[in-house]
Amino acid sequence: MIPTACRLAAKPPSFFKKSTEEFGRLARIAWNTEALHTPTKPYHLLNFEDESTVASCKTMADRAVGGFSTATIDYVPADASMPAHARFHGSISTKLPNNWKIQRTGYAAFRNHDRGYWLFGRLYWDLDPYTFLALRVKSDGRRYTVNIQTDTIVETDIHQHRLYTRHHHVRDSSPLPDDPLSPYASPEAAESPEIAKEKYPGGIPPALSDVPLPSTVMSSISATTSGSTGWETILLPFNSFVRTNQGLVVEPQTSIIRQRVKSVGIGLTDRVEGPYDLRIHRIWATNGMSPGEHDEEVRICGDAALPVDEGVRTNWVVSHRDKPIAKEGSKEPQKKGLKGLKDEWD
């Protein structure tokens, strides 16, 4: 593919732009006193409607060790049927190279480059005030994994979670096929018992299993529902991610250092040979679907759109019946923000 002038112009943001954007974000937080209450607005991490975001990502595949899998991430402009987005695609091959040291291939992934520096040092995402990592995707049904890397002592540690989607290969209670190459087969089916035991010494963690956790927020409508665009939004709880290293689940398990997130990405390690194609519109941190986001959610996802989260809508101060939640022993509802903090001081 020959890069066009438009493609060459889509460069990652400069040091000055990063500093300006971070100053602007912190100024908005201070002005709106967002640090004094649970955020109700999304914090966008990777917005692929912006072509420069695609340019700021890198791909990885087993070709780095002599394998034959491929990975590409492209920018797809908006049209009448879909928004501008990134297309992560390629082919998985489990063929081994002529190198006796390489015993395993068949993986591909992408992530953003390290965010670099701004005026006050290395730039990280601070996701501490948020509960979920949200992804709006259109998937081909393969077993993708969401990867989060933070500023930790062990730099190769990655926290992972299965990217569940509603309309394809999420296993139900029926028996799994016997064919190990079936995309419905369990993760152990593609592994030898020795490798499976090495990767999951304590058994497959719930966040990497075929069955979505109850805490995962996703649309529940059928794949055949008319009006579905194929796009969907999935909310993965940060506290469910599993700590891994070089693809192996490691102990002791530790929580994500949400204040110092370096990168977010998606990988494919199901070792099912053949092409793959995942479309990603946006990745962000959130505490639930807000009213301000809902119009875009309905426009893009159609009937698969997530509903507005009642807690976000009411800023967690009223119940589902719109009744104020009073402090224990008090008839007054709890207050948020500066006024509530001033009352506590008084």
Secondary structure as GFF3:
##gff-version 3
##sequence-region A 1 346
A	DSSP	alpha_helix	5	9	.	.	.	ID=ss1
A	DSSP	alpha_helix	15	31	.	.	.	ID=ss2
A	DSSP	three_ten_helix	34	36	.	.	.	ID=ss3
A	DSSP	beta_strand	43	47	.	.	.	ID=ss4
A	DSSP	alpha_helix	51	55	.	.	.	ID=ss5
A	DSSP	beta_strand	57	61	.	.	.	ID=ss6
A	DSSP	three_ten_helix	62	65	.	.	.	ID=ss7
A	DSSP	beta_strand	70	76	.	.	.	ID=ss8
A	DSSP	beta_strand	85	92	.	.	.	ID=ss9
A	DSSP	beta_strand	108	112	.	.	.	ID=ss10
A	DSSP	beta_strand	117	118	.	.	.	ID=ss11
A	DSSP	beta_strand	121	122	.	.	.	ID=ss12
A	DSSP	beta_strand	132	138	.	.	.	ID=ss13
A	DSSP	beta_strand	144	150	.	.	.	ID=ss14
A	DSSP	beta_strand	157	162	.	.	.	ID=ss15
A	DSSP	three_ten_helix	187	190	.	.	.	ID=ss16
A	DSSP	alpha_helix	193	199	.	.	.	ID=ss17
A	DSSP	three_ten_helix	206	208	.	.	.	ID=ss18
A	DSSP	beta_strand	232	237	.	.	.	ID=ss19
A	DSSP	three_ten_helix	238	240	.	.	.	ID=ss20
A	DSSP	beta_strand	242	245	.	.	.	ID=ss21
A	DSSP	beta_strand	248	249	.	.	.	ID=ss22
A	DSSP	three_ten_helix	258	260	.	.	.	ID=ss23
A	DSSP	beta_strand	261	268	.	.	.	ID=ss24
A	DSSP	beta_strand	274	286	.	.	.	ID=ss25
A	DSSP	alpha_helix	291	301	.	.	.	ID=ss26
A	DSSP	alpha_helix	310	314	.	.	.	ID=ss27
A	DSSP	alpha_helix	337	345	.	.	.	ID=ss28
###
